[in-house]
Amino acid sequence: MFVSAINLNQMTPFGGGYGGSSPLTDDGFDLNREFEPEQEDFVEAGFLSGATHGFCADNYEPNPNYELYARHRLRLPQYGTLTAAVELLRSKQRIVVLSGAGVSVSAGIPDFRSEDGLYSLVRKELPNLEDPTDLFDLATFRANPAMFYSFAHRIFDPTAKRKPSFAHRFIKALERNGQLHRNYSQNIDGLEAAAGITRAIQAHGTFDRFHCHFGCGRRYTANPAILEAIASRTVPYCPCCGHPLKPDIVFFGEDLTAEFDTTIDGDLATADLLIVMGSSLKVDPVASIVRDLPPHVPQILINREVVAVPHEFDLCLLGECDDVVVKLMTMLGWLYTNGDCEAGGTRLRARGDGIYRCCM
């Protein structure tokens, strides 16, 4: 069961992992059955040379990265091309999308960890904080809610009229086609709702709702008085008891939404494709989705850079999320452009096995 948000920057990188099923070759051969019990763990983790091709157990070669790669998923090379990605997007019917801050950057909302992202702004505006992630820690909020609300307008600006990005439109297109199993969003900007995505789980909550965290516990939808307080960088207070209100977003150390806990196990058990978009995968338990999915289910990463190493995605499409999905939607026939509109003339060029990068 998933419990609370965890910042992986403050943890050892070797935790977690999935139980998983035995790896199969293309002809369905179960590799584990050819090995003695004490060798099964080596095979499941891919520690034997050529583990995806089938070979005699007597001739195995241990992977030198045994400790680093223990219990991490290995790439399925048959899904490592653009052609394969298009075929997957045409054929799969239970697609899970994990979306992070990168899908909203083109809508004018900064991500967290880039050079000019929100954490960089926290360092500049709140230099007394030892770690910028502390601003989003529940203990910090309880100790000083005014500090959080002095910065909240950077995350959620009530005066701005944000429009969903092409990445949001791509997710909506999957839903419209009956292919979206679920969109697990790490974002708190509410743009999934603005895009009309109904099968979205706001795993980290949104600024649409608030509650009296310190006093009576009453709940409120975002009303003009609350929005005005955020815009003016002041604390909104409960009109009933006068205590500070807390937005219904998930801080580090706080339980995730009940909706996430209710749906995640069933969704992972039945998904036939995972797409990770615009996420650094540094906040558990949402980040653990890539590890908890059965390893035979294809995984595609759409992101500025490769993340979650040593976890291996089958295909990495690197660049701005909008640029990548415009190219994919054009290839799928879901979007027609005149060339100039195609993500500014961006193309996806192969940069290695299973890796493509956007370039002009």
Steps between C-alpha positions, in 0.01 A plus 500: 500500500621848414514730800677834478703718267873439528779712358744257341776761509520427872510122464738228388448419130498126557160458668179372347454274201234257391448131541430459130454192287769295330653653186398339172681481170316598181372143461363497857778288648521545878868557572473423869399141438843418358686597817554362846312690777807685621548642149144619447558837662790565262280427198195698615713809548679450168841442652598229251652595167243462223223436751234596246623256236511161677821306566652222706518567874849356515636788290350798681697818562398710805424862425765722670223738610324232707439713810396813309255324271346264755125469443483771233315458173691432180410641160285307251685574173209410271328824608799729450408676174263776392320249280444277802377796704244593235380140483468484878301825503269364231442160655509527880171551681598535867767769497616651828655847475713637784533876450722746682576870493659481155160470331399844631816700426371622164186621679717744693536297819863438600613150589676432827854384432624675186750788514221760499241282675310547824775369727740751350249776574461375857876527550494861381189618683536295819877473554460405866355162403775238517334292228240640254296182531440593864246757383279208398553302820197464725699576816625825347148604400369430849779705654467796263209503252575864416828396337321257271238757400769759426603269215173323411418744218804361314340156499138602456435849365128578528534794261654298215286335235684176431412283201575128470809407302534269199610235750165532678324482164691181420376340824146616421530348150585164660190533718283601207619190313406279796865411567575691821489264796605777739699822515692521827599864528762633741389854419289732711414754228163347404573505125384141459147614587538800269592260218189295571688190618257309719710190573764702686615439856644812663744301711641812666171687525413844359443861607130463422418407859616612846436393856550638850809303591559648848148551630148385419586291193236656275555466127466767232519525126732772374291817534582865417621574855745207495621579151552865591710399801722281282538772238597751771742251662313486829354215703133414438314438825202287591192727525357276772784467750771737370776239458716484183370300207709236327460421130409139424839430348727224629804619692802281569413281795127512426270221377419493131142539385271208588405477132860411411516225761168358382585468131874447462532125569224402261621736229856367510377141489300563181703768313642407158721810448658762725593848379699724735489867400687797643596349835830477686362192683652622825189497720361170623257332507392629156853445368479134603241436227779430252647239736173340608362445150551141376830504308353357178276809453662749256618832644561825308669807646426848360724742683783751472746241629525137598388446861470221758832337405572207530134431412479446123221634282442325169496828310620846607372796296701794627403865466215727601183300554299709253760455226502123542123449515436725200733277301329185629150637439599597147636150431179351640281724286348663808640842413557664162758775461641709219860428598549836669267393780671171563656592831698777337643267235630257762594147398580191707845362417638168619777543757559139604309182572149602602592869529376784277557869553314803365707718270440760233 
